[in-house]
Amino acid sequence: KLKEQGIYVRYWDKPRISNHLRISIGTKENMDKVFEKLAEIVG
Protein backbone atom coordinates (compact mmCIF):
# COMPACT_ATOMS: atom_id res chain seq x y z
CA LYS A 1 0.00 0.00 0.00
CA LEU A 2 2.88 2.38 0.68
CA LYS A 3 4.28 1.76 -2.81
CA GLU A 4 0.90 2.71 -4.30
CA GLN A 5 1.33 6.07 -2.55
CA GLY A 6 4.84 6.59 -3.96
CA ILE A 7 6.56 5.58 -0.72
CA TYR A 8 9.16 2.85 -1.01
CA VAL A 9 10.52 0.86 1.91
CA ARG A 10 13.19 -1.79 2.09
CA TYR A 11 13.03 -5.05 4.03
CA TRP A 12 16.09 -5.89 6.13
CA ASP A 13 16.51 -9.53 7.13
CA LYS A 14 18.43 -8.82 10.32
CA PRO A 15 17.53 -10.41 13.67
CA ARG A 16 17.23 -7.11 15.56
CA ILE A 17 14.95 -5.45 13.01
CA SER A 18 13.16 -8.33 11.25
CA ASN A 19 9.78 -7.45 12.85
CA HIS A 20 10.10 -3.71 12.29
CA LEU A 21 9.82 -1.23 9.47
CA ARG A 22 12.64 1.27 9.07
CA ILE A 23 11.96 4.36 7.02
CA SER A 24 14.61 6.93 6.14
CA ILE A 25 13.07 10.28 5.28
CA GLY A 26 14.86 13.16 3.57
CA THR A 27 13.04 16.44 4.19
CA LYS A 28 10.30 17.64 6.52
CA GLU A 29 7.95 17.67 3.53
CA ASN A 30 8.81 14.03 2.82
CA MET A 31 8.23 13.16 6.48
CA ASP A 32 4.84 14.90 6.47
CA LYS A 33 3.81 12.92 3.36
CA VAL A 34 4.89 9.61 4.90
CA PHE A 35 2.98 10.30 8.13
CA GLU A 36 -0.10 11.35 6.17
CA LYS A 37 -0.09 8.22 4.01
CA LEU A 38 0.63 5.91 6.96
CA ALA A 39 -2.31 7.42 8.83
CA GLU A 40 -4.56 6.77 5.81
CA ILE A 41 -3.41 3.16 5.57
CA VAL A 42 -3.42 2.30 9.28
CA GLY A 43 -6.49 4.32 10.11
Secondary structure, DSSP 8 states (H G I E B T S, - for coil): -TGGGT--------TTTTTS------SHHHHHHHHHHHHHHH-
